[in-house]
Amino acid sequence: MMFARLPRPLRGLASTAARSAALAGACAGLLAVAACSSPSSRFYTLGGEAAPATASTAAAPALLIEVPPVDVPSQVAKNQLVVQTGPTQVQVLELERWASLPGDEIRRALSSDLTQELGTIDVYGNAYPEGTPVYRVSVNVQRFESWPGSHALIDAVWSVRAVGSQTVMTCRSIVNQPVTGSYDQLVDGHRQAVQQISLQIAAGIKAMAAAPQVRTAAPARNASGASARMAPASVPCPLPSGANAALGGVAAASLD
């Protein structure tokens, strides 16, 4: 059998093509390795330990709560963690992210903590039976600061109102939780801060539940025919629940 020998120029071209193909394959392999080795995002949540996956029906609670969406400052209302690098500087961490927006994380954590502390359920967005007291919890976060290796701070104004009542409690909680250097510890510091605020809110709800309620009925008339409004019960803000918490606020006030 005889084999034809390629002319020398053609053999050179074939060798060059082979080297080019090998180089292209090597480059593709390097790109694939680089893509696989690029850092991935990490996601954090303020939720606590998951409840056991068992279905049960609890007894009808003595009171119900409503926890509407929570307002947070616009500069931290992002999926990325926003950390303080100085009094007037922040850094947005692209690879460190919240599982949901911070306002949603705080609302979910508050709802979970309050339902456990009060033995009740959050009926926000759901129908509920008449005759059961319902307490609406509104929270506005004034500051949500993350200082890596230093502290996690939440400064929130919150109010509790007995639905159908003229009485409302408005308070302010400031929690400054020390943390270590990792981002896990920073998020855990915020989680502990939310827990302390939840305990203060729960104490406020218990105080309001024990106080006489003023129902929003048709106003009574005095002898002169003018409307006479009953003064609401005075319910002071609860005391701080932890060493790192401070509390301020006003007593219960009537709603117009």
N, C-alpha and C positions, 0 to 999 in steps of 0.2 A: 504494500500500500504506500502511496506516495502522498506527502503533505506539501501544500503550497506554502512557501515562505513569503510573508508580507514584506513589501519593500520597507526599507529603513525609515522613511518619513512616516509611513502609516503606523509602524510599530511605536514610534515616538508619540504619535497622537493617541494611540490606545493606552499607553502607559500614563500619559497626562490625564486622560479622562478617568482612569481608574483612581489615580491619586486625588483628583477633584471629588470623585464620588465618596472616597474614604474620608476626605476632609469634611465634606458636607455632612456625612453621617456622624462624625465626631462632634461637629458643632451642634447638630441636633440633639445629640446625647447630652452635651454640656448644658444646653438650654433646658432640657427636661429635668436634669438634676438641679439646676438653679431654681426652676419653678417649684420643684418638690421641696426644696430646702428653704424657700422664702418663709418668713415668720407669718403665723396665722393670728387672727384676732382672738382675744379672750373676752368672754362675756360674763357680766356680774349681775347679781340680783340682790335685792334687799329682803327677799322672802326668807322665812326661817325654815326649819326642818319640815319636810313633807309629811302630811298626815298619812296614817296607814290606809291602804287602798281597800277599805271595807265600807260597805253601805250601811247606814243606820238611820233611824228616825228618832230625833231628840224630842223631849217633851216641849210643849209650847212655852217659849220664854216669857218672863214677866215683862220684858220690854224689848223693843227693837231699835236698831240704829240705821241711819242712812249716812253713808260716807261718799259725798259727791267727788268729782275730779279735784285734784289738788293743784293749786297754782305754784309755780316755781319761777325764779328769775330767768329771763330770756337767755342770758349768757350761758346758763348751764342746762337749758332745755334742749339737749342734744343726745344722740345715742353714744357719742364719745365721752369718756371721762374728761372733765375739765378740772385741772389742778392748779393751785396757786403756786407761783414761783417767786412772788414778791407781793408787797401791799397793792401794787397797781398793775401786776403782770400775771397772766395765766397762760397755760399751755394746754392745747387740745390734743389728747392722746388718741391717735388713729387706731392703734391696735388694742387699746383697753376700752371696752364698750359695755354699756348697759344692755341687759336683755330686752328692756323696753325703755321708753323715755322716763327720765327721773320722776316726773310728776306721777306717772302710772305706777312706778315702783313704790313710791312713798304711799300712794293711796292704797295699794294692795297690801302693803305691810301694815299700815294703820288698821285697815279693815280686819286683817287676820288677828292682830294683837288685841283689838277691842272685842271681837267676838269671843276670843278665848278668855279674856279677863272678865267679861260680863256674862258669859254663858248665854249669848244671844246670837242673832244672825243679822247680816247686813242686807237690808231690803231695798237698797238703792236701785231704781229702775224696775222694781217689781211691785206688784199689788200686795197689800197686807190687810189683815182683818181689822175692822173697827173695834174699838174698845181696848186695844193694846197700845200703851204709850210708845211713841216713836220719837227718838232724839236724833236730830240732824247735826252732823259734825262737819263744819266747814274749816278748811285749813288753807292758809296763805303763807307759803314759805318766803320770808324776806331775804334770808341769806342761806346758801348751801355751799359751804366752802370745804375744799379738800386740800389739806396741806400734807403732802407725803412726808412720812417720818416725824410728824409733829402732832396734828390733831384733825379731827373731822368736826365741823361746826354746822349746826342747824338752828336757825333763828326763825321761829314760826309764830304767827298770830292765828289763834284758833277760837272758834265759838261753838257752843252747844245750845241748841234751841229745841225745846219741847214742841213738837209739831202741834198746832192748834192752841198754843199758849202765848201769852204776852211776855214771857220770861225768857231771857237769853243771857248766857254767860260768855263773856269775851275775855280771853287771857292771852298772854304771850309767854312762850317757852323758849329759852336759849340753852342749848346743850353743847358743851365743848368737850368732846371725847378724845383723850390722848390715844395716839396710834404709833405703831412702829413703822419701819421703812417700806414694807411691801404694799402693793396695791390691794391685795386680799385683806390685809389688816385695815387699810383705809376704808374699804367698803364695809368691813365688819364694824368699824367705828361709826359709820352712818347708820348701820342697822341697829346698833345699841342706842344711838341717839333717838331714832324713831321709836324704839321700845320705851324709852324714858318718857317721851312725849305722850305715847299711848297710855302709859300708866297715869299721867296727869289728867288726860282727857277722861279716862275711865273713872277717876276719882270725882271729876266734875259732874259726870253723868249720874253717878251714884248720889252725889249731894243734891242734884236737881230732882232726882226721883224721890228723895226723901222729903223735899220741901213742898209746901202747898203750891199748887199750880193755879194760875189765873187763866181761865178759858176765854177764848175770843167769842163771847156771846154778844148779843145786842146790849149796848151800854145802858145802865140804869139812869133814871132821871131823878134829880133831887127836887125839893119842894118848889124851887123857883123855875123848874122846867128845864134846867141846863143838864147836860150829860155829866154824870159822875163816874169817873174811871177809878177802879180799885188799884192801889199800888201793888206791884208784883212783889213776891217774896224775895228777900235779899239773900243771894247765894254767892259767897266769896269764891275766888279762884282757889283751887287746891294748892297745897304746899308742894314744892319740888320733890320729885321722887328719887333723886340720886345726887351724889356728891358733885357731879359735873353739870347739874341742871340749875337753871335760875328761872324764876317765874314772876311775871307781872301781869296786871290786868285790872279789870273793873268788875264790880259786883253785877248781879243780874240787873237788867234794865228793861223797861217796857218797850214794846214795839208799836210804832204808829200804824 
